[in-house]
Amino acid sequence: MAAEALTYLAADPPRLERFMALSGLTLGTLRAAAREPCFLGAILDYLASDEPLLLAFAASAGHDPADVMRARDMLSGSPSQ
């Protein structure tokens, strides 16, 4: 699901630019970070921090937003509020 979320972000340049600006990543560091398991949780954390983005991703990917949050919790080890 996190890989889907990254693909979703990358499909829209302004959306990807915002993610990279807030995370401090560049295209080069994004590629390297994407190979790290903890990065997957960070992607879903980012979606969780922006409810309209979370809902848009969930609708686009055909996921229930609650399932996205459960995946986030599993990857990050922190329960959603």
Buried (B, 14 or more C-beta within 10 A) or exposed (E): BBEBBBEBBEEEEEBBEBBBEEBEBEEEEBEEBBEEEEBBBBBBBBBBEBEEBBEBBBEEBEBEBEEBBBBBBEBBEEEEE
